[in-house]
């Protein structure tokens, strides 16, 4: 029931990603078909805001997040800021018309979930997209800030995971339409990809690397295998590192290319995406020849982990181009 990949906040949860562009196309086709059939499989506006507890978390949040981004509002009855924030989120959930679902979790009644998300205070708002938990904001927030955050969320969910949202029909019965996106038939490499995911979950990084390479040997363009291999190799690289030593070396030796590369790997695993990219771009500016090329190559590998469509990657590519030319 625990959210997957919390230690990699901000990085791709590859266990849930299925070839982003293919998934996007399939989801759009499903929405178009549902609309053509007069809203068949659509959900009611009442289904866009749900109360969730520990027993239903896997079904109502994790599983649902493979269809639509799920925004989680952690609240409590005694929390006055929560009483100001929650109505705004509920109104926006309806206004966004199926682009996300709002799950409300009472922290007093669901202490385990509060602990699993590492929440220190409320209100706290997270999102779960394709099984990956992402912090959005904590404390009071203005509606403009909330809208900006939600816009970024639904854009990334669509571009990276193919999640175009739910079809909403005001005439639909509440509680219906949960299967509006038809299950796609298994692809030719699904078994091999699932084996790689199981290896990752078991900590067998070498096995995961080999499984992804096996897929790519037959299908070099397989998006999930590319992403999976990039993440598995990253985790394999940092497995034996001493974080304190790496951080000290990077701080003491700003011109040491390998020290900066190792620190950037740790940054990314820790979810500090911009820090990882910025560190390597700065190193590119300070280096030349083989050293510069080594840093550039590692940066491109980290782009693969995060994904080409991610706004942070787009910005970093522009910065890298400026640093190189």
C-alpha positions in Angstrom: 0.0 0.0 0.0 3.0 2.3 0.3 3.5 4.7 -2.6 6.2 3.4 -4.9 9.5 5.1 -5.5 9.2 7.7 -2.8 13.0 7.9 -2.5 13.1 9.0 -6.1 10.7 11.9 -5.8 10.7 13.8 -9.1 12.2 11.0 -11.1 10.3 8.5 -13.3 8.6 5.5 -11.7 9.4 3.1 -14.5 7.3 0.3 -13.1 4.3 2.3 -14.2 5.5 3.9 -17.4 4.5 2.2 -20.7 6.0 3.9 -23.7 4.8 7.4 -23.1 3.9 8.3 -26.6 2.1 5.0 -27.3 0.2 5.4 -24.0 -0.8 9.0 -24.9 -2.2 7.9 -28.2 -4.1 5.0 -26.7 -5.6 7.1 -24.0 -6.7 9.7 -26.5 -8.4 7.1 -28.6 -10.2 5.7 -25.6 -11.5 9.2 -24.6 -12.6 9.8 -28.2 -14.4 6.4 -28.3 -16.1 7.1 -25.0 -17.3 10.5 -26.2 -18.5 9.0 -29.5 -20.6 6.5 -27.7 -22.4 9.2 -25.9 -20.4 9.3 -22.7 -20.3 5.5 -22.2 -17.8 4.8 -19.4 -17.9 8.4 -18.2 -17.7 9.4 -14.6 -20.0 11.7 -12.7 -18.6 15.1 -11.4 -19.2 13.6 -7.9 -16.5 11.0 -8.6 -13.9 13.7 -9.0 -13.7 14.3 -5.3 -13.4 11.2 -3.1 -12.6 10.4 0.5 -9.8 7.8 0.8 -8.7 5.7 3.8 -5.8 3.2 4.3 -7.9 0.3 3.2 -8.9 1.8 -0.1 -5.6 3.6 -0.9 -4.2 1.1 -3.3 -7.5 0.9 -5.3 -8.6 4.5 -5.1 -5.2 6.2 -5.5 -2.4 3.9 -6.8 -4.5 2.0 -9.3 -6.5 5.1 -10.3 -3.3 7.0 -10.9 -2.6 4.8 -13.9 -5.7 6.4 -15.5 -5.6 10.0 -14.2 -3.4 12.1 -11.9 -4.7 11.9 -8.3 -4.2 14.9 -6.1 -4.1 14.1 -2.4 -5.4 16.6 0.1 -4.1 15.7 3.6 -6.4 17.5 6.1 -7.9 17.3 9.6 -11.1 18.7 11.1 -9.2 20.8 13.6 -6.9 22.4 10.8 -8.2 25.9 10.0 -6.0 26.4 6.9 -7.3 23.1 5.6 -10.8 24.4 5.8 -9.7 27.3 3.5 -7.7 25.2 1.1 -10.0 22.1 0.7 -13.0 24.0 -0.9 -10.6 25.5 -3.5 -9.2 22.2 -4.4 -12.7 20.6 -4.6 -13.9 23.4 -6.9 -10.9 23.1 -9.1 -11.3 19.4 -9.4 -14.7 19.9 -10.9 -13.6 22.8 -13.0 -10.7 20.8 -14.5 -13.3 18.4 -15.7 -11.6 15.0 -15.2 -8.0 16.1 -15.7 -7.3 15.1 -12.2 -9.1 13.4 -9.3 -9.0 14.9 -5.8 -8.5 12.3 -2.9 -9.1 13.7 0.6 -7.3 11.9 3.4 -8.1 12.7 7.1 -4.7 12.4 8.8 -6.2 11.7 12.2 -8.0 8.6 10.9 -5.1 7.5 8.6 -1.9 8.0 10.5 0.0 5.3 8.5 -0.5 7.1 5.3 0.6 10.3 6.9 3.8 8.6 8.0 4.4 6.9 4.6 4.3 10.3 2.9 6.6 11.8 5.5 4.1 14.6 6.3 5.2 17.0 9.1 2.3 19.4 8.9 -1.0 20.1 7.2 -2.5 21.1 4.9 -0.2 19.1 2.6 -0.9 18.3 -1.0 0.7 15.6 -3.0 0.0 14.1 -6.4 0.3 10.5 -7.5 0.9 9.9 -11.2 1.3 6.4 -12.6 2.1 5.2 -9.1 4.7 7.9 -8.5 4.2 10.2 -5.5 5.2 13.8 -6.0 4.9 16.6 -3.4 3.0 19.7 -4.7 2.9 22.1 -1.8 2.4 22.4 1.9 0.6 25.0 3.9 -1.7 27.7 2.6 -1.5 28.6 -1.1 -3.2 31.1 -3.3 -5.5 30.0 -6.0 -3.1 31.3 -8.7 -0.3 29.2 -7.4 -2.5 26.2 -7.1 -3.7 26.6 -10.7 -0.2 26.9 -11.9 0.9 23.8 -10.1 -2.1 21.8 -11.4 -1.5 23.0 -14.9 2.1 21.7 -14.7 0.8 18.4 -13.2 -1.7 17.7 -15.9 0.7 18.6 -18.7 3.4 16.3 -17.4 0.9 13.5 -16.8 -0.3 13.8 -20.4 3.1 14.3 -22.1 5.1 11.8 -20.0 2.5 9.1 -19.1 -0.2 9.5 -21.7 -2.8 10.3 -19.0 -5.3 12.5 -20.7 -7.9 12.3 -17.9 -11.4 10.9 -17.4 -14.5 11.5 -19.5 -17.0 13.4 -17.3 -20.8 13.3 -17.9 -23.1 15.3 -15.6 -25.8 12.7 -16.3 -23.6 9.7 -15.2 -24.4 7.9 -12.0 -21.9 8.5 -9.2 -19.5 5.5 -8.8 -19.7 4.4 -12.4 -17.2 4.6 -15.2 -14.2 3.3 -13.4 -13.2 1.2 -16.4 -13.6 3.8 -19.1 -10.1 3.2 -20.5 -10.1 -0.3 -22.0 -7.2 -2.6 -21.1 -4.8 -2.9 -23.9 -3.5 -6.3 -25.0 -0.1 -7.3 -23.7 2.8 -6.2 -25.9 5.5 -8.5 -27.2 8.0 -7.4 -24.5 5.7 -7.0 -21.5 6.9 -10.2 -19.8 10.5 -9.2 -20.1 9.8 -5.7 -18.9 7.8 -7.0 -15.9 10.8 -9.3 -15.1 13.0 -6.2 -15.1 10.7 -4.4 -12.8 10.6 -7.4 -10.4 14.4 -7.4 -10.4 14.4 -3.7 -9.6 12.0 -4.2 -6.7 14.2 -7.1 -5.4 17.3 -5.0 -5.5 18.8 -7.1 -8.3 20.1 -4.2 -10.3 22.4 -6.3 -12.5 19.4 -8.5 -13.4 17.3 -5.5 -14.2 20.0 -4.0 -16.4 20.4 -7.2 -18.4 16.6 -7.6 -18.8 16.3 -4.1 -20.2 19.3 -4.7 -22.5 17.6 -7.9 -23.7 14.5 -5.9 -24.8 16.6 -3.2 -26.5 18.6 -5.8 -28.4 15.4 -6.8 -30.1 13.6 -3.4 -30.1 16.1 -0.6 -29.9 13.4 2.0 -29.8 11.4 0.6 -26.9 10.8 3.7 -24.7 10.1 1.8 -21.4 13.3 -0.3 -21.8 15.4 2.8 -22.5 14.0 4.6 -19.4 14.3 1.4 -17.3 17.9 0.9 -18.3 18.8 4.5 -17.6 17.3 4.2 -14.1 18.7 0.8 -13.3 22.2 1.9 -14.4 21.9 5.0 -12.3 20.9 3.1 -9.2 23.7 0.6 -9.9 26.3 3.4 -10.0 25.3 5.0 -6.7 24.8 1.6 -4.8 28.3 1.5 -3.5 28.9 5.2 -3.0 29.5 6.8 0.3 27.2 9.9 0.1 29.1 11.9 2.7 32.4 11.3 1.0 31.0 12.1 -2.4 29.5 15.4 -1.2 32.8 16.4 0.5 34.9 15.6 -2.6 32.5 17.5 -4.8 32.7 20.5 -2.5 36.5 20.4 -2.0 37.3 19.6 -5.7 35.0 21.7 -8.0 37.2 20.9 -11.0 37.3 17.1 -10.3 35.0 15.8 -13.1 34.4 12.4 -11.6 33.6 13.9 -8.2 31.0 16.2 -9.8 29.5 13.3 -11.9 29.2 11.1 -8.8 27.5 14.0 -6.8 25.1 14.6 -9.7 24.1 10.9 -9.7 23.3 11.2 -6.0 21.4 14.5 -6.5 19.1 12.8 -9.1 18.5 9.7 -6.9 17.6 12.0 -4.1 15.0 13.8 -6.3 17.1 17.0 -6.7 16.7 17.1 -10.5 17.6 20.7 -11.1 20.7 20.4 -8.7 22.0 17.4 -10.7 21.5 19.2 -14.0 22.9 22.5 -12.8 26.0 20.8 -11.3 26.9 19.1 -14.6 26.2 22.1 -16.7 28.5 24.3 -14.6 31.1 21.6 -14.9 30.8 21.6 -18.7 31.5 25.3 -18.6 34.7 24.8 -16.6 36.1 21.9 -18.6 37.3 21.0 -22.1 38.3 18.1 -24.2 37.7 14.6 -22.9 36.6 15.8 -19.5 33.9 18.0 -21.0 32.7 15.1 -23.2 32.5 12.8 -20.2 30.3 15.3 -18.3 28.1 15.9 -21.3 27.5 12.2 -21.8 26.6 11.7 -18.2 24.2 14.6 -18.4 22.5 13.1 -21.4 22.1 9.8 -19.5 20.4 11.7 -16.7 18.1 13.3 -19.2 17.1 9.8 -20.2 16.2 9.0 -16.6 13.9 12.0 -16.2 12.5 12.0 -19.7 12.8 14.2 -22.8 9.4 15.9 -22.3 10.0 16.9 -18.7 10.2 20.8 -18.5 13.4 20.5 -16.4 15.1 18.5 -19.1 13.9 21.0 -21.8 15.4 23.9 -19.8 18.6 22.0 -19.1 19.1 21.1 -22.7 18.9 24.8 -23.6 21.4 25.6 -20.8 23.7 22.8 -22.0 23.7 24.2 -25.6 24.6 27.6 -24.3 27.5 26.1 -22.2 28.8 24.2 -25.2 28.5 26.9 -27.8 
